[in-house]
Amino acid sequence: MNTIPAVPRPAATVILVRDRPDPSGERPSLQVFLQRRVPTMAFAAGMTVFPGGAVDAGDSIVPARTRGPGAAEWGRRFSCEPGQAAGYLHAAVRETFEECGVLLAGPAGPPSGAGEPVLDDAAAHAARTGLIERTRTLAGVLDDAGLALRADLLHPWARWITPEQEPRRYDAAFFVAALPAGQAADARTTEAVEARWWRPADILREHAGGAARLMPPTWLTLTELAGFEDAAAVVAAAADRVVTPVRPTLVRKGERTVAVVGDREITLP
């Protein structure tokens, strides 16, 4: 138990959603993209998570290279300072591209649709490799391709701050984004041993049966998403959302440790 809480590091997570009709017609068409992290990771080892990661020093939006809400509006909607919100947004786009190849960007000129294939395979591979190896920046990738960051494709869902008892803490913004037309999410990342699309109810059953491990923010988010029929309904629910930080506390219950969030108790995996 820490006596002096660690300072939470800003981070961003993206809940990618898409529709795939259920052949039986009995289940919602909504699917979410999830990754099972490698067991040697310093944080959330072996957990099934949404794509995302910590905010880097270079994560900041440039208004001339951004389409959609600016830093002040993101600050209002995430209940934080505009500079911190800008870091969340830039990290969300960068991490999603690095971890699953989905680039939430578009032509720097007038928009031509809700999402477009923005890089050919060779250019996307080179840009993604450069970002992962830290030889390129997202700003440089966008500039070289004549692209703008599509802030209008992202919507706030939640903001979670790791309990004070944890040695490694994050202040994480959770965004929602529909998979852009013409793009595909993949599993080509060294940080995950598996990545695929799930119906929320299916991965929640896997967790309940012990076949998957979900952290409290992921579990609660998936529980919320399980109530939606399709991706459009999720995006609509997030469109005007203003979030305040969720600050769970850890409590011992016999041999179990649970995260207390409001009137909910979530058993830690």
Phi and psi in degrees as a GROMACS rama.xvg file:
@    title "Ramachandran Plot"
@    xaxis  label "Phi"
@    yaxis  label "Psi"
@TYPE xy
-74.5302  139.847  ASN-2
-89.093  -30.5198  THR-3
-114.636  111.312  ILE-4
-60.7134  140.114  PRO-5
-67.3589  149.178  ALA-6
-75.9646  126.403  VAL-7
-64.8391  134.578  PRO-8
-91.3824  130.928  ARG-9
-59.7732  141.623  PRO-10
-149.504  164.856  ALA-11
-137.256  141.563  ALA-12
-129.408  142.091  THR-13
-121.173  123.208  VAL-14
-91.5164  96.0134  ILE-15
-80.0364  131.423  LEU-16
-126.623  152.343  VAL-17
-153.279  173.246  ARG-18
-113.929  134.153  ASP-19
-140.485  109.003  ARG-20
-56.1499  138.829  PRO-21
-76.3236  125.221  ASP-22
-53.4615  -32.4231  PRO-23
-78.0539  -17.9168  SER-24
73.631  9.27201  GLY-25
-100.048  -12.731  GLU-26
-120.839  157.192  ARG-27
-59.364  153.718  PRO-28
-82.4878  -11.2059  SER-29
-63.8176  132.547  LEU-30
-129.888  152.5  GLN-31
-125.611  150.807  VAL-32
-96.2328  127.809  PHE-33
-134.723  150.636  LEU-34
-124.087  139.686  GLN-35
-98.0216  114.362  ARG-36
-71.0174  151.024  ARG-37
-64.171  149.827  VAL-38
-71.8216  -8.03829  PRO-39
-98.9689  4.14904  THR-40
-65.4323  145.942  MET-41
-69.037  -27.7513  ALA-42
-129.193  136.253  PHE-43
57.4677  38.908  ALA-44
-59.5552  130.017  ALA-45
75.3557  -2.39954  GLY-46
-80.3181  153.239  MET-47
-95.6888  122.194  THR-48
-138.023  167.115  VAL-49
-80.5316  155.996  PHE-50
-59.2756  147.149  PRO-51
159.93  179.532  GLY-52
177.461  -176.545  GLY-53
-71.8569  151.116  ALA-54
-74.3146  130.328  VAL-55
-94.3551  166.96  ASP-56
-59.992  -31.4333  ALA-57
-86.5824  3.97032  GLY-58
-82.7145  99.0877  ASP-59
-157.776  137.642  SER-60
-84.7414  149.464  ILE-61
-111.207  117.273  VAL-62
-51.1483  -39.6299  PRO-63
-69.671  -16.7226  ALA-64
-110.633  18.7151  ARG-65
-130.606  133.461  THR-66
-110.173  129.033  ARG-67
114.514  -165.1  GLY-68
-56.7281  143.742  PRO-69
-91.1617  -176.696  GLY-70
-60.3141  -38.4698  ALA-71
-63.1921  -42.167  ALA-72
-68.2025  -40.4802  GLU-73
-64.7874  -36.6916  TRP-74
-61.9007  -42.2122  GLY-75
-61.6634  -42.7234  ARG-76
-79.2459  -22.2877  ARG-77
-104.162  6.70969  PHE-78
55.5684  50.5968  SER-79
-150.023  177.775  CYS-80
-69.2873  148.558  GLU-81
-55.22  -39.4861  PRO-82
-62.5486  -40.6057  GLY-83
-66.555  -40.5252  GLN-84
-64.0213  -38.7929  ALA-85
-62.0541  -39.4402  ALA-86
-63.0224  -43.0742  GLY-87
-55.4656  -50.0233  TYR-88
-63.4757  -48.6485  LEU-89
-63.4477  -42.7878  HIS-90
-63.6618  -37.6594  ALA-91
-60.1122  -45.5953  ALA-92
-69.4179  -44.9488  VAL-93
-62.6762  -48.9964  ARG-94
-65.0347  -37.6267  GLU-95
-64.1596  -40.7075  THR-96
-67.5317  -45.1304  PHE-97
-61.9179  -42.8335  GLU-98
-87.4835  -28.859  GLU-99
-140.182  7.80793  CYS-100
79.6864  6.02893  GLY-101
-92.2177  120.794  VAL-102
-107.47  112.324  LEU-103
-86.0699  72.7095  LEU-104
-145.752  171.82  ALA-105
-162.825  177.051  GLY-106
-52.8642  142.557  PRO-107
-68.833  -18.2479  ALA-108
-82.9586  -159.916  GLY-109
-58.021  141.761  PRO-110
-64.0945  144.816  PRO-111
-114.476  8.86213  SER-112
163.19  178.118  GLY-113
-71.7794  -15.8468  ALA-114
179.933  138.602  GLY-115
-132.175  149.803  GLU-116
-63.3521  123.398  PRO-117
-107.648  -22.1029  VAL-118
-136.608  143.557  LEU-119
-73.7785  171.947  ASP-120
-59.0822  -43.796  ASP-121
-65.9877  -44.174  ALA-122
-66.5617  -40.2168  ALA-123
-63.8812  -43.0627  ALA-124
-62.7418  -45.0987  HIS-125
-64.5393  -42.5791  ALA-126
-66.8625  -43.0267  ALA-127
-65.292  -42.9906  ARG-128
-61.3146  -42.6792  THR-129
-62.1591  -38.7883  GLY-130
-67.3046  -43.8141  LEU-131
-64.3191  -39.9252  ILE-132
-84.4255  -1.55796  GLU-133
62.4377  29.883  ARG-134
-96.3383  -10.0558  THR-135
-135.276  161.189  ARG-136
-114.51  158.676  THR-137
-62.4553  -39.2315  LEU-138
-58.9259  -42.0913  ALA-139
-66.1628  -40.3523  GLY-140
-60.6259  -46.339  VAL-141
-64.8121  -43.8548  LEU-142
-61.1931  -47.4741  ASP-143
-61.5837  -32.6942  ASP-144
-96.1861  0.964188  ALA-145
65.6725  38.806  GLY-146
-112.327  161.215  LEU-147
-122.622  147.011  ALA-148
-67.4639  128.984  LEU-149
-93.6564  79.6854  ARG-150
-62.9399  -24.1403  ALA-151
-73.6953  -8.57953  ASP-152
-89.3016  -6.73517  LEU-153
-111.72  149.112  LEU-154
-142.037  142.194  HIS-155
-73.3771  140.576  PRO-156
-118.619  -45.103  TRP-157
-162.919  169.406  ALA-158
-141.804  122.025  ARG-159
-118.412  136.702  TRP-160
-117.399  123.116  ILE-161
-56.7766  140.539  THR-162
-54.7477  149.661  PRO-163
-63.9142  -23.1486  GLU-164
-72.4361  -17.9099  GLN-165
-78.6  139.324  GLU-166
-72.6208  -27.6039  PRO-167
-116.411  114.931  ARG-168
-121.071  148.416  ARG-169
-134.301  149.845  TYR-170
-112.335  93.9333  ASP-171
-107.173  126.48  ALA-172
-90.3574  128.653  ALA-173
-102.975  119.103  PHE-174
-105.342  155.705  PHE-175
-111.656  139.181  VAL-176
-148.136  131.831  ALA-177
-75.5727  140.174  ALA-178
-58.4492  121.522  LEU-179
-64.2802  147.692  PRO-180
-58.237  137.804  ALA-181
84.6831  -1.02085  GLY-182
-115.986  159.412  GLN-183
-137.564  141.647  ALA-184
-89.0757  137.217  ALA-185
-125.133  -179.118  ASP-186
-110.456  20.8879  ALA-187
-85.3381  70.883  ARG-188
-141.349  143.01  THR-189
-79.162  -6.58797  THR-190
-89.7574  -5.31706  GLU-191
-135.242  145.162  ALA-192
-94.437  -11.5158  VAL-193
-157.793  142.302  GLU-194
-149.853  132.159  ALA-195
-165.061  171.215  ARG-196
-89.2106  139.274  TRP-197
-131.104  147.522  TRP-198
-77.8215  134.52  ARG-199
-51.7417  -42.3949  PRO-200
-63.3726  -32.797  ALA-201
-69.2284  -45.3949  ASP-202
-71.2113  -30.1415  ILE-203
-65.7227  -36.7481  LEU-204
-66.6171  -40.0401  ARG-205
-60.3839  -41.5143  GLU-206
-64.7714  -45.5903  HIS-207
-61.5409  -32.0565  ALA-208
-88.8804  -0.988774  GLY-209
88.1366  2.58023  GLY-210
-83.2005  -16.7279  ALA-211
-136.398  154.097  ALA-212
-121.855  123.266  ARG-213
-118.686  134.604  LEU-214
-75.2038  157.563  MET-215
-52.0471  -45.3662  PRO-216
-61.7668  -38.4107  PRO-217
-68.1536  -44.4758  THR-218
-60.3465  -47.8123  TRP-219
-66.4796  -40.025  LEU-220
-62.1571  -45.1472  THR-221
-65.722  -35.1599  LEU-222
-62.4666  -41.099  THR-223
-65.4362  -44.1595  GLU-224
-66.822  -27.4472  LEU-225
-61.6751  -16.9027  ALA-226
-87.4544  0.618908  GLY-227
-104.003  146.98  PHE-228
-81.398  -40.4079  GLU-229
-150.748  175.056  ASP-230
-63.3748  -37.8955  ALA-231
-60.501  -37.911  ALA-232
-67.2033  -37.0683  ALA-233
-65.9203  -47.2129  VAL-234
-61.5995  -41.0366  VAL-235
-62.7788  -38.3948  ALA-236
-67.5104  -27.9279  ALA-237
-93.619  -10.9101  ALA-238
-55.7487  -41.9779  ALA-239
-117.16  22.2744  ASP-240
-72.492  134.79  ARG-241
-117.477  122.908  VAL-242
-112.294  151.636  VAL-243
-119.343  154.09  THR-244
-60.7654  137.058  PRO-245
-95.1797  123.867  VAL-246
-120.396  84.8071  ARG-247
-68.7464  156.51  PRO-248
-119.485  151.306  THR-249
-100.028  133.974  LEU-250
-134.61  137.426  VAL-251
-82.7517  130.646  ARG-252
-124.65  87.3266  LYS-253
66.7398  -119.277  GLY-254
-91.8041  -0.560189  GLU-255
-104.181  152.341  ARG-256
-113.017  129.196  THR-257
-121.68  148.08  VAL-258
-94.869  124.63  ALA-259
-98.1184  120.438  VAL-260
-126.507  103.597  VAL-261
62.1318  -122.707  GLY-262
-99.3912  12.1836  ASP-263
-100.742  146.556  ARG-264
-122.208  120.011  GLU-265
-113.472  118.241  ILE-266
-70.1539  132.267  THR-267
-73.256  143.624  LEU-268
